[in-house]
C-alpha cells in the first residue's frame, strides 16, 4: 500500500514540504508572474488563511542566496529555465512577519515588533566578520541583534540599515518581504493606541521603501489595503494587488481542479460536493477559489473517518468580530441588506479601496457603513458574485461556513437584545411553561419583528429552520433554572428542543418548521405529526415529567404560527 504524503496543516515553511513529505498544491507560478509584472513595492491583500505566509516563504526560498534547487524540482517554476537561471539563489533577502507584533498597549507591541526585527538581524550575524563593513556599521548591526531599541530611531531605521549593510557586503540590491503588515494596526485599533502604531509603521516603511538604492524590490502582504496617506506615504512605484485584481488571483486559495486532484490523491473524491458547498465561493479577480485552511483540515478529518461531520475551520481560526460590529451599528437599510445576504441574494456596493481604521468611528454614517462593507469584503466575509462593473461590487456570502458565522452572530445579537428585555423574555417563558400557546405565538412574533429574518429564497430549508431554532433557544435558555436541550435524541429521532422543569414536573417538546411561501398550517401539521410519530415525548416520560406541552412552530420571515397539544401522564 502506497504511503500517502501528510496533509500540511499549519505548515508555513516551504522547505518542509520536500523534507518532511507534505502534500503541496503547486503555487510556484507566482514567482514567474511576480518577476514579470512586479513594481518596486508590491502590496498583496488576501483574507487570513489563504496561503500568504507560505507564499512569502516560498519567495524567500527561491530568491535568497543558498537556495536549494531541489526544493523546486518538478514544480511549475522549474520549467521556467531563464527565470531560474537569473533569479534563483541570487539575492540577499530580508523576511519578516508582523503577525505577532501586537499587544494590549503600544510599548508591548513596540517591543514585539523590535523582537521580530532583531530575530531577522541575527540571521545576518556573519556580517560582523565582513571586511566591507566599518566598525561603526558592525556596532549598529550588533545593536539590532541585541534588540536594543531604547531610542525609537533605532527601530524606525532598522530595515533600511539592514538593506544598506547587505548591499555593501554583497554588492547586490536586497529583496524585502513583510508578511501580515496590518496585524499591528488592527490590534492597535482594538486596544486604543492606533495613532502611535501608524506613526511607527509609516516611518519604518518610508525609510526602507522610499528612495532606497539598496532595495531591489519588496513584497508586502496583509488583509487590508491601509490608506497610502496613513502608511505608504510618498511611494510612487507602488503596486497593489487586492482580491479584486486579476493578477496573482489563482495563487492564493485552491481552485476546483486543485481540489479534485487533492481528493483523487487521497481517495476522497466522494467528498467534493460537500467541500464545494462549505468552503468554495470566493472570487479573487476572475478565479473562483476555496479557502485552503478549510479544505486541508476537513480532508484530514475525512482521512481519519470517512463520514466525519463538516466543520467550520476558518471561523475558528480567524477573528469574526467585524460581523458583530456591522450588526451593532446596523441601520434599517443595513438590516434589510443582511437579510438579503443570508437568504442567498446579493447587495451592490461601491467599496472604499483604501481604508483607515478611524473611518469605523466616523460621525458620517454613510462613511462608516461603507467602511464596514469594505472590511467584510476584504477579510473574506463577503465576496464578489462577478467582476466589479464601474466600481460597483455585487457582494454575496461565499459559502455555507461563512453563512453560519452570520446566522450565529445574528442569533447572539438577538439574544443580547431579548435577554436585556427582562419583562419580555420572562413573559415568554411563563407562557411556554403554562401551555399558553397563543401568548407564546404573540410574544415570539413581537421578538422577531425587531430581528433579522431569512427570506424565502434558495437557502436550504434546514438552514432557515436552524435560524429560528437558534432564536428560540436564546429565549428559553435565558431562564437559567430550566434544562433546555437542542437536537436531543428522543424516541426514534432528534427533537429540535426538549425542555424540562423538574421541580414542577413540566416539560416541552418544540419542533420548528419553515413555512415555505407562508404555508403555516401545513408546516404546523408536519411538526405536530413528527412529534407524535417519532415518539419525542417518551424521554420526558422516562424522566418523570407529568405535564408535557407539545409545540409545533411554523416560521416564515418575521412571523410564526403555533400548533399546540397538551399531554398529561
N, C-alpha and C positions, 0 to 999 in steps of 0.2 A: 504494500500500500504506500502510495506516494506521501511523503511528509510535506504538508502544506506550510507555506510561509505564515508567519504570525501577522495578525491584524495590527496596524500601527496606532494603537490608542495612545494619544498623548505624545507621540514621537515628534520632536521638533528639530532634531539634528539630522541632516541629510546623510551623513556618513553611516548612521546606524542602520539604514535600510539594507545596504550591502553587507555590512559587518555582522549584523545580528539576524539577518534573514526575515525582514519585514516586507509585506506586500506594498508595492509602490505604484501609485497612479501617476503616470509619466507627465510631468508638467515642465520638463526642461525646454520645451519650445519657447517658454517665457524668456529664456536667456537670449535666443535669437531675435525675438521681437523687440526686446529691450535694447539690444545693441543697435538694431536697425532704425529705431524710432525715438530713442531717448532724448531728453533735454539735459541741461546741466544739473538741474534739481528736479526729481520726479516724485510726485506725491500720488500714491495709490490708496484709495479708500475702499474698504470692504467691511461687512459686518464681522463680528467676532466668530471664531471657529470656522473660518473659511480658508485656512491654509496660508495666511500671510506670513507667520513666523517661519514655517517650514520653507516657503519660497525664498525668504530672505537668507536663511542659512544655506540654501542651495546656491544662491548667488555668491555668497562668501566662499563656499566650497569650490566653485568654478573659477572665480577671478583671482583668488588670493595666491601669493607665492607659495609654492609647495603643494599645489593642488594635485590630487591623485586622479589621473585619467581613468583608472579602473572603476571609480565611482559612477562614471557616466557611460561605461561600455553598454551597448545595446539600447541606450535611450535615444530619444529623438535628436538631442543636440549633438550626439556623436556623429550623426550623418552630415553635420554642417562643418566640413573639414576646414574651410578657410577661417571660420569664426573660432574654432577650437585652436587652430594654429596661432591666431593673432591674439587671443584673449585668455585662454585657459592658463592659469597659474602665472600671470604676467604682471600683477598689480599688488601693491600694498592695500589692505582693506581694513577699515575701522568699522566694527559692527557692534551696535549697542541696542539693547531692548529697554524701553522705559516702562514696561508693564508693571514693575514693582516700585517705580519712583513715585510713591504716594504715601500719605499718612494722614492722621487726624489734624495735624497742624503743619504750617509751612516749614518749620525747622526740620521736622521729621522727614517730610517729602524732599527737602533740600539735601539732607544727609543721604537719603536713599538714592537720589539721582547722582550725587557725588560718588557713592559707592559703586554704581554701575560704570561710571567713567573710570574710576580707579581700577576696577577689575579689568577693564579693557586695556588700560595703560600698562598693566602688569604683563600682558601678552607681548609687549614690546620692550621688555626689560633688557633684551640683547642690545638695544641702542645705547645703553650705558657704556658699552665697550666699543662703540663706533668711533673711529678716528675722524669721522667727518663732522661730529658734533663738538661744540665747545663745552668747557666745564660748566659754564652758566646754563647752557641748554640741558645738560645732563642733570643739573641741580633742579631745574624746573620739572623735568620728567620724574625725578625721584619724588618730588612733592605730589605729583599726580598719583604715583604708585602708592604713596603713603596715605592717600585720601586726606591731604592737608588742604582744606578749602575754607579755612577760617576767614580769609579775605575773599569776598564774593567774586572779585575779579578773576581769581584763580579758576573757579568753576566756569564762569561765563566764557573764558577764553580757552578752556581746556581742549576742546575738539580741534579748534584752529591750531593750537600748539602741536597736537599730535600729527596733524597733516603736514605741518612745517617740518617736524623732525623726521618723519618718514620720507618725505620728498628729498630732504637734504641727504639722508643716508642712501637712498636707492637711486635718486635722480629720476624718479618716475612719479607722476601725479597719483593721488590717492583716491580710492573709491570709498565713500562713506555710506553705511547702511544704518538707518534708525527705524526700529520697529516699535509699533504701538505708541507713537509720539503723543497722542491725545489723551492717554490714560492719566497722566499727571494733571491735566487740565480738567478732566471730568471729576476726579477726586477733589481737586481744589475747589471746584464749584460746589460740590456737595457739602464740603466742610468749612467753607467760608474764607478761603484765602486765595481766591481766583486772581485778583489783580497782581499779587506778588508772584504767582506761578507764571502768569502771562509774561511778566517782565523778564523772568529768568529764562523761559523757553525762547522768547523773542531774541534776547541778547545772545544766547548760546547758538541759535540757528543763524542769526545775522552774521556773527563773526566767522562761522565755519563755511557758510554757503555764499556769502556776498563778497565779490571781488577777492576771491581766494585763488591765487595762481597755483597753489599746491593741490587743488581739488581737480580730479578728473571728471567724476560725476557722482551724484548721490541719489539714493532711493529711500523714500520715507513712506511708511505705512501707518494707517490708523483707520478708525471707523468714520470719523467726521472730517470734513474739509473746513478747518477753522479759518475765519476771515483773514485775508492777507494783511489787513491793517493791524490785526492782533498779533500775528506770529511771523508771517513771511514778508515783512516789510522790505521793499526795495529789491526783491528778487525778480529780475527781468526775464531770465531764461528759465522759467518755472513752468513745468508741465504737470497738469493734474489729470488723473485718470480715475473717475468715480465709477460707481456701478451703472451709471447711465451711458458710459462711453463704450464704444465697440472694441477699442484697443485692449488687449490682455484679458478680455471677458472670459475666455474659456480656461484660464489658468488659476482661477480661484473658485473652487467648487467642483463637483463631479457632474459630468454630462450623462445623458441617457446611455450612450454607448459605453462609457467607462463603467457605469453601474452594471450593465449587462455582462461585461467582461469579468468584473469582480465576482458577480454572483455565479457565473459559469465556473470560474476557477474553484470556488468553494462548494459547488453543487447546491446552490441556494436559489436556482432560477425561479422556483415557485413563489419566492418572496417579492418578486419585482413589483407587482401591483400594490402591495402594502407599502413598500418603501416609497413608491412614487406618490401615493396619496398622502403619506405623512411628512415626507422630507423634501419633495421636489417643489417646483413652483416659483423659484427665484429667477428673475430675469435680469442678467447683467449684460448691458449692451444689447446685442441681438442673439444671445445664447441663453438657453434655459438650463439651470443648474440645481443640483441638490446640495444640501448642507453636508459636507464631508464628515463632520463630527458625529452627526446623527447616524449616517449610513454605516460607518465603521463600528460604532458602538452597538447598533442593532444587529449587524451581521455577527458580531461576537456573541450576542445573546442567542441568535439562531443556531450558531455552531454548537453551543452548549445544549440547547433544547430547541428542537425544530418548531414547536408550537409556542415559543416564548411570546408573551404579550408585547405589543408595540409600546415603546416608552418615549417620553419627551426628553431626550438627552440634551439638546441645545438649550432648552428652557432652564434646565437645572445647572447649567454652567455659564449662563450669561445673564447679567442684570436685566430685569424687565420692569424696573421702577418707572420708566418713562411712560408705560401704558397706564399706570396709576395716575401719573401727572396729567395725562390728557383727559382722563375721566374726572379728576378732581376739579379741573378748570373748564369742563365741558359746558358750552352754551347749548341752547336748544337745537341750533343748527348742527353742532358737532355731534350731539346725541343721535340725531337722525342719520348722520353720515356713518357713525359707528354701527348703528343698526343695519344699515345697508351693507357694510363690510362684513359683518358677522353672518349675514344672510347670503354671502357669496356674490354680492353685487360689487360695483366699483364706484370710486369717487374721483373726480377730476380736480387736480390742484396744480397751481403754479408754485413750485418749491423754491426755497432760498438756497442757492448753490453754495454760498459761503456763510458760515454760521458763527455766531458768538454766543456763549452761554448766557450772557447778560440779557439777550433777547427773550429768554424764558420768563423774565420778570418785567418785561416791558409793560408800561401803562397802556400801550396801544393793544387792545385785544386782538385786532387783526394780525399785527406782527407776531404776537405771542402764539396765536393759533397756527400761523404759517410756519413758525419755528417748530412747533410740536409735530406737525405733519412731516416736515423735512427731516427731523430727527428719527421719527418712526420709520421713514423710508431708508435713511442712511444706515440705520442699525439693524435692518432686516425684519422689522415687524410689519412692513408693507413692501410690496414690490410692484414693478410696472407690469401691466397686462400686455403692453405693446411698447414699441419705441415711442418716446415722447414726441408730440407734434406741436410746433410753435411754442415750446417751453411748457406745455401742459402735460402733466403726468396722469395717466389713467391708473389709479392705485387699487390694488386688491390685497387681501390677506393671502400669503403664498401657499400655505398648506395646512393640513389638519393639526399639526403640532402647534403652530402659531395661533390658529383659531382657538385651540384650547387655552392658550395664555390669555387671550382676550376674554373668553367666557368666564374663566376663573377669576380674573381681575374684576370683571363686572359684578360677579356674584359677591366678591369680597367688598366691593364698593357698596353694593346693595345691602349687604349685611350690616355694615357700619351705619348706614343711613337708617335702616329699620330698627336696629337694636337701640340706637340713640332715641328713637320714638318709643319710650318705655310704655306709655299708655297703649299704643297701638299693638305692639307685639304681645303684651300681656293679655289684651282682649282677644287677640287671635288664638293664643294658646289656650285660654279659658274656653273659647268656643269649640276648639278641636277636642278638648278633654270631655266636654259636655255633649258632644254629638250635635251641636247646633250648626248644621251644615250650611244653612242659608247665611248665617253670620260669618262663617268661615269663608264662604264664597264672596261676600261683600267686602270683607277686610282684605282678602288676598287680591281682589281686583283693585282696591284702593292702593295697595302697595305697588302693584305692577304699573299703575298709571303714572307713577313717578320714577319708573325704572326704564331700562333699555330692553327692548324685546328682540326676538329673532323673527324676521319677516318670512312669509311663506314663499320662499324661493327654493333653489335646488339643493340647499344644505340638507344633509341626510336627516331623516326623521328622528333617529336616535339622538342626534346632536341637539335637536330642538328640545326633545324631552329631557335630556340631561340638563339643559339650561334652566328650565322651570323646576326640575327636581332639585337643583342646587339652591334655588331661591327658597323653596320650602324648607330645606334642611337648615338654611341660615336662620329662618324664623323659629323653627322648632327647637334648635339647639341653643337658642338664647335662654330657654328655660332650663337652666343647668342641672336641675334635680331629676330630669327625665332621662330614661335610656332610649336614645334615638340611634337606630342603625340603618345604614344605607345599603341597598342591594344585598340584604341579608337572606341567607338560604332558608326557605320555608316551603314545606310540602315538597312539590316536585320542581320548584323553580326558585327564582330570586325575586322577592318583592322589592319595590322601589324604596319604600320607607316603612320600617317597623318600629313602633313606639310603645314603650311600656312605662306605666306609672305604678310600680309595685305596691306602694303604700295604700293605694286605693283599689288595686287590682283592676286597673283600667288599661286597655291597650288599643292601639290603632294600626290598621293596615292601610297604607296610602299607595295607590297606583296612579302614575301620571301618564297621560297620553297627549300627543299633539293632535289637535283637531284640524286636519287638513281642510283648507278652504272654509273654515268656520263650522265644520260639521260636529258640533258639540255633542249632540245626542248620541251619534254613532260612536264617538270616541269614549264617552262616558260608559256606554253599554259594553264596549270592549274591555274597559278597565275593570268593571264590576264582574264581567264574565271570567276574566283572568283570575281575579281574587278567588272566586268560587271554584273554578275548575282545577286550579293548581294547588288548592289546599293551603293557602297562605296563612290561615288563622290557626293551623294546627300547632305551630311552635308557640303561639301565645297561650293556647290552652295548656300545653305541657308546662309552661312556666307559672301556671296557676292564675292566669288572667281570667276574670269572670265577666267583665263588660268589654265587648270588642266593637269598636267603631270601624266600619269599612267605608273608605272614601275612594271614589273613582273621580279623578280630577282631569278635565279636558281643558287644555290651554291653547290659545290662538292669539298671537301678537301680544296685546296687553290686557287681555281679558280671559276669564276662565268660567267654567260651569262645573258644578259638582253633583254627582250622584252619591247617595248615602244609604247604608243599611246597618242596622244595629243587631248584634247577636249577643245573647247572654248565655252563660254556662251555669 
